[in-house]
């Protein structure tokens, strides 16, 4: 099962052209939904306006080489390793889900366009990666759904309570990967009609996932790296998005600049501690 192309047997019922057309349609839906989301939320307009505002408030110039370095840092941290997550479990869950989704989608396209209907059997590694990607997606996604979601972890909301559009993305991911794995398994054991039912549920789930980009959180995957990069540039050029610099509150020079610090906090302000990070948000 794990090293068999699950799409190959479908050619008896569905032509490779139809399968390829479906994948292309899903890509168009993602692009279209993302563009509509940008137009509705005016995300691009906000980023450009914010960038122009930061340039006006910059205290130093950041050359192209420095910006390239910041872009590479953004890719390494926010994109590849999700270092912006302070919660280790949330970060691990996110990485499992993200890399599982990438493996699952890329290998699906490879299996359908290169090894379905071509007469060439897919190398065992590619179907293995397809199944591994779906398993990773399920592991990270179910972990998030049952124990890491903010409302579940901090507000005691039951796992089976659906939060409208906010949960549409993660449920679409989970149902697509789950029905894909079940369909592949029951097709391999010769379950016949039942496997086709699971395949239909797999197609419905993936259509909802990719067709609901405008209403779900799918598009945020494209905005997050851009926002992270812009934030790094704002810190590097000194504009800091109109926020004050980080100061050492025990520094006499800082006291001279801000006389109210020693007046209200003393000459050697105490460490204020972890604040909201002092304990897990479980107060229900």
N, C-alpha and C positions, 0 to 999 in steps of 0.2 A: 504493500500500500504506500509506504513512505517514499519509495523510489519510483513510483508509477505516475505518469502524467494523467491526472484525473479528467482532463478535458479531452483526451484522445478518444475515449469510448463514446463521447457525445456526438461524434461525427456521424454515427448511425441515425441520429434524430435531427441534429442541428448542423448546418453546413459551417465550415470554418469561416466563410465570409460573413455570416450572421454574427458569429462570436466576435470576430475582429471589429465589425461594425458597432457592436455593443460597447466594446472597450473604447473605441473612438468617441462614441456618444457620451460615455461617462467622463472622458477628458474634456469634451466641450462643455458639459454641464458644470464641471469644476471651475473651468475658466470663466464661463458666463456668470456663475453664481458669485465668484470672487469679484468680478468687475462690478456686478450689481451691488454687492455689499460695499465696495469702495465708493460707488456713486451715492448710495443711500446714506452711509455714515460720513461721507466726505473725508475718508482717511487720507487719501493722497494730498488733498488740499490742506489738511491739518499738518501733515508732515512737512510740506513745502513752506507753509506759513511759519511753523515752529522753527524750521531750519533758518529761515530769513531773520526771524526775531533773535535767534541765538547768535547769528553773525553780527547783528547790530550791537549786541551786548558783550561781544567777545573782547577779552583783554589781551589776548595773544593770538598769533596766527598759527594754524595747524596746516603744515604743508601736505602735499599729496602722499609723500612717503609715510608720514605719520598716520594719515587717514587709512592708508592701505594696511598698516600694522594694526590699527584699531579694528578694521574689517576682519582681518585674520583672527584677531582675539575674539571677536564676536562669534565667528564661525566655530572656533575651538571651544568657547565657553557656553554661550547661549544655545548654539545649534547642535553641536556634536555631543556635548556632555551635560547640557542643561544645568549649569552650575548656579543659575539664579535661584534654584530651589534650595532653601535652607533645610527643609525637612528631608532627611536622607531617604525615608521610605517613599515619599512622594516623588523624589528624584528618580529612584530606582524603578518605581512603577511607570513613570513617564518614559524613561529610556527603553524599558521592555516594550511598551506600547508603540513608541515611535519607530524603533528599529524593526519591530515585528511587522508593523504596517508597511514600512518601506520594502522589506523583503517580500512580503505577501503580494503587494501591488506589482513590483518589478518582475518577479518570477511569473506572476499571472500573465503579464504581457508577453514575456519571453515564450512561455509554454503555448500560448494561443497563436502568436504570430509566427513562430519559428518551427514548432513541433506538432501542430494540430492540422491534420490534413495534408502535410507535406510528404508523408511517407517515411520520414526520418524519426526514429525513436529518440525521445529526449534523454540525455545523459542522466543517470540516477541522481546526481548532485542537485539538479535544478528542481525536480519535484520534492526532494528532501528539504531544500531551502524553502519551498512553498509551504510545506507542512510545518516546518520549524517557525517560519514567520507567523503563521496563524496561531501556533501554540504560544509564542512569545506575546502576541497581541492579546490573546485570551488571559494569559498569566498576569500581565500588567494591567489590563482593563478590568478584570474581575477583582483584583486586589484593590484597585482604585474605587470601584463601585461599592464594594462591601465594607471597606474600612477607612478609606482616605478622603472621600468626598467631604467637603467642608460642612455641609449640613448634617451628614451622618456622624462625622467625628465630633463636631462641636455643639450640635443642636439636638441630637438624639432622633433624627428623622429615620424612619424605617427604610431599609434598603430597597423595598419594592415600591416606594413612593416616587412617582414620575414627576419631574420638575419641568415640564413643558420643553421649550426650546433649549433650555440650559443642559438638558440631558440627552438631547437628540443625537448629538455627535458621538458620544461615548456608547450609547445603546446601538447606534448604527454600526459602529466598529465591532462591538461584541457580537451582535447577531450575525453579521457578515462572516466573521472568522469562525464562529461556532457552527453555523449551518454549513460552511464550506468544509470544515473538518468532518462533520457527521456525514455529509454527502459523500465525501471521498471514501470514508470507512465503509459505509453500507454499500456503495457501488463496488468496492473491492471484494466484499463478501457475497456479492450477487443478490442483493436485497430487491432488485428490480424496481417495482412501482414505488416502494417506500423511499428508495434513493432518489428517484425523480421528484418526489414530493419535497425532499430536503434540498434538492437542487433548485426547485422553484422558490423555496423560502430563501435560499442563498441569493438568488437573483433579485428578489423583492427587497431584501435587506441592503444589498449593495446599491440598488437603484435609489432607495431612500437615503442612504449615506451620501452618495455623490450628487443626488438631485436636490438635496435640501441644504446645500452650501449657503445659500442666501439667508436661511433661517437659523442655521446651526452655528457652532463655533469652529467649523472647519477652516474658514478663511483666516482665523487668527494665527494659524501656523505660518502664514506668509508675512503678517504684519509684525510679529514679535521680533524677528531678527532686525528689521528696519528700525524699530523703536529702540532696541538695545544699542544698535550702532549709533543712532542719533544721540542717545544719552551719553555714550562714551565721548563723542566729539564735543558735546556741550561741557563736559568736565575738563577735557583737554584744552579747549580754547578759553576757559575761564568764565563763560557765560552762565554755566550751572543752572540753566532754566530759571533764572531769577531767584535761586535759592542761595543762602549765605554759605560761605566757605566753612570747612571743618576746622575748628580752632581747638587749641590746647587751652582749656579753661583755667589752667594754673599758670599760664605764661603772663608775666608782668606787662609785656607789650600789648597783649590782648586786653588786660585790665585797663590799660591806659586808653585804649580805643573804645572799650565798652565799660564805662565806670559802674554800670549797674550790676555787672557780674559779681565783683567782690561785695557789693552792698547787699545783694540778696542771697548769694551762694557762698560767700567767704573767699579768702585768698587761695584756698586749696579745696575746690569743690570735690565732694565725694563721688566715687564711682556709682553711677545711678543704676547699675545692674543690667540684667538682660531685658527688663521691661516685659513686653508681651511674649517674649521667648522663654520666660522663666519657667513656664509649665505648659503642658499640652492643653489645648483648648477643649477640655471635656468638662463642661459645667452643667450638663443636663441631669 
